Amino acid sequence: MFLISNLLAAIAQVLSVALTLYMWIIIIRALLSWVNPDPYNPIVQFLYSITEPLLYRVRRYLPMSNMGLDFAPIVIILAIMFLQTFLVQSLGDIAMQLR
């Protein structure tokens, strides 16, 4: 049982770090949209390539996307916070109960 418990705890920790990292990438991407960066910069291209697929999917379902404000990053950040609170915490709790 300790093996499964440790595995779930490790998965929860890795998931938490990955979600936090992606949240910061979304924040940086949103901040970059305010300054109009060089689109040929490799860092900017990386940020766009890693965030645009998810941002595009969220934008399709937002009715206010034609107002000039992009609410997709806020929706994604809220979803990440939900996943960190619900999923990561639940995995950690299950790991603790198995010990």
C-alpha positions in Angstrom: 0.0 0.0 0.0 2.9 2.4 0.6 4.0 2.1 -3.0 0.5 3.2 -4.3 0.4 5.9 -1.6 3.8 7.2 -2.6 2.9 7.0 -6.3 -0.3 9.0 -5.8 1.5 11.6 -3.7 4.2 12.0 -6.4 1.6 12.3 -9.1 -0.2 15.0 -7.1 3.1 16.9 -6.6 4.1 16.7 -10.2 0.6 17.7 -11.3 0.6 20.7 -8.9 4.0 21.9 -10.3 2.9 21.4 -13.9 -0.4 23.3 -13.3 1.4 26.2 -11.5 4.0 26.4 -14.3 1.3 26.5 -17.0 -0.6 29.2 -15.0 2.5 31.4 -15.0 3.0 30.8 -18.8 -0.6 31.9 -19.4 0.0 35.0 -17.2 3.2 35.8 -19.1 1.4 35.3 -22.4 -1.4 37.7 -21.3 1.2 40.3 -20.2 3.0 40.0 -23.5 -0.2 40.8 -25.4 -0.1 44.3 -23.9 3.4 45.2 -25.2 3.1 43.7 -28.8 6.4 41.6 -28.7 8.4 40.6 -31.7 6.6 37.6 -33.2 9.9 36.1 -34.5 11.4 35.9 -31.1 11.9 32.2 -30.2 10.6 32.7 -26.6 7.5 34.5 -27.9 6.9 31.7 -30.5 7.3 29.1 -27.7 4.8 30.8 -25.5 2.3 31.2 -28.3 2.7 27.6 -29.4 2.2 26.2 -25.9 -0.8 28.4 -25.0 -2.7 29.1 -28.2 -4.3 25.7 -28.6 -6.0 25.9 -25.2 -6.8 29.6 -25.5 -8.3 29.1 -28.9 -10.7 26.4 -27.5 -11.8 28.6 -24.7 -12.3 31.6 -26.9 -14.7 29.6 -29.1 -17.1 29.3 -26.2 -16.9 32.8 -24.7 -19.7 35.0 -26.0 -17.8 38.2 -25.0 -14.8 37.6 -27.1 -15.8 40.2 -29.7 -15.7 43.1 -27.1 -12.0 43.6 -27.5 -11.1 42.0 -24.1 -9.8 38.5 -24.0 -11.2 36.6 -21.0 -9.8 33.3 -22.1 -6.7 33.6 -19.9 -8.8 34.3 -16.8 -11.0 31.3 -17.5 -8.0 29.1 -17.9 -6.4 30.4 -14.7 -9.6 29.8 -12.8 -9.8 26.2 -14.2 -6.2 25.6 -13.2 -7.0 26.9 -9.7 -10.0 24.5 -9.5 -7.8 21.6 -10.6 -5.2 22.4 -8.0 -7.8 22.7 -5.3 -9.9 19.7 -6.3 -7.8 17.2 -8.2 -4.4 17.7 -6.6 -5.8 17.9 -3.1 -8.0 14.9 -3.7 -5.0 12.8 -4.9 -3.0 14.0 -1.8 -5.8 13.0 0.5 -6.2 9.6 -1.1 -2.4 9.1 -0.7 -2.6 10.0 2.9 -5.5 7.6 3.6 -3.6 4.7 2.0 -0.7 5.1 4.4 
